[in-house]
């Protein structure tokens, strides 16, 4: 028996003995030390996977120590990771842009003018225009939604586009 204590645990029967002997104790150790929020059962299983990966290097006598050390280190790494995540969540994003104040002002003014121009359109024109240009619907889909022909939809969009082009400088749509 003394010979088996110094041999590696790559044999499936020996590994199974180690697993049945230490799995519950390892889980309980992790659970009592760190709580349930870090998944102690998963960490215990991961420790046994690492033990299997290193079975040629670990003897039967050192298996328990290896398991508990590896599992404890995994938990500590998880805690460190959670601290980094929490610190990252505390950082507030920047609330400024690289645009000049003049650009921001012009953008705001243009948006107000655009909204006024949209409001000045007839409802049929506005609906057809927005369905086409904002929602990206095809003329045939809009015609079906509104219960009109495709030619009527095209006319409404075209007339809305002409009105917006007159009221807004540099108004172009692709």
Steps between C-alpha positions, in 0.01 A plus 500: 500500500787738567597464136156617380527824702795611292355408162304738283122485491444457127334164555122545479432295814748699708362827368148386578605424858648846533183651358261314728721567802555874451227645274244571770762633743641729232157635413416559865834673561439740211138555593570581862798719422365699204123444486276391216537807275827375346368151408702277734379180332629621163835599648531160668432329167753725328758406764444132425542571129832669573597202713424267211697721260800482738449140614853397404651769719278451808533200729216346696639642824510855359162491322297653783744784547509563125120506476446738790778735387378513140136550599589770751709683237213478252268660752750775575540567128123520462478748787774714344314490170176610666682792665629612161151474354353705786771766470440519126126547558571791735679695225260745347513540123604833355216740431674720250567489130778621277266721298536873525225698673416659165445157342279389790296820474459466122401136542236591760363783286487279192318231694240754619453626144469144372235416761304817411520413132377146572214641705401727212448203268156353450450190710485269196829640369672483840391142564607377158831691518589374849404142422724512195801693625506430875368146518640398161180343368452443128236690309294185450504428877392857579219476242377182662518654850314816400252332268592708195675432172875507459477805272321695773775410747768608255320831442466566874869429563608709201285797602621478862859489379445813285348693790786403733755591234349850470491559876836352593837605359708211370231239564591173328390143551656188359 
